[in-house]
Amino acid sequence: MRAGPCEATGRKGTVTITNRILTVLVPEARTFLMQHALTRPVSAGEVLYPENTPFTHAIFPNRGIISLMGERADGGYAEQA
């Protein structure tokens, strides 16, 4: 199932959602999530969770890709998008 962009009303008013996970939800579920969601821009290179901190919320990007980076035993870094 693939849906296109849709509108949802959240705490900051109506926003256009293009995230594929959120667009395929039934409207009632999407409305519930958006009433509790914080929407904000994310900059390239921004650290969303500092190292060794617990995940406290889910992130659903509207555009772009979020990757997970981790330090390897040899001191290098590995990235998974």
N, C-alpha and C positions, 0 to 999 in steps of 0.2 A: 504494500500500500504506500503510495506516495502522494502527498498533498502539497499544494502550493502555499505561498505566504497567506497569513490570515491575521485578523485583527483580534486583540484581546485587551480588556480593560484591567489595569492593575492600580497600584497605589499612586502612580504618577500620571494616570489617565490612560488613554488608548494608545497602544503601541502596535507596530507591525511585527509579527513574528515570522522568521524565516528558518528557524532551527528545525531540522527534519524530525527530531523526536517530538518536539512540542506541537508541530503542525498536524501530526497524525492522532493526537489525543482527541477524545470526544470533547465537545465544547465545554461541558460542565467541569471536566477535569482540568482543562486548560484555564478556565476562569478561576477555579480554586487556586491553582498554582500561581497565577498572576496576581491574585489578591495578596499573596504572601511573598511575592518576588521583589527583589531589589534589582532594578535595571540600571546599568551604568556602562560607560565606555571602558574598554580595556585597551591599553597601549601595547604595541609590539615590544617584547622584552620584559614586560611587567611580571613580577613574581606574584602569583596568586596565593600560593601557600609557601611560606618560608620553610626551609629544611627542618625536619624533625618536629613539625607541628601537626596536630591532628586535623583531619578534614572536618569542617564544621558546617559546610553547605555544599549543595550541588551547583555546578556552573554549566549553563546551556548557552554557548556562544551563538549569536545571531549571524555573525559573519566571521570568516577566518578559521584558524585551527589552533587548538590549545594542545601543547605537548607536555609530556612528563619527562623531566630530566633527573638523572641520578648520577651520583659519583661512583665510579668503579673503584675496585680495590687498588688499581695502579695509579689512582689520582686523576685519571681522565674522566670524561663525562659521557654518558649515553643518553640519547633522546628517543622517545617513542611518541609519535603523533597519533 
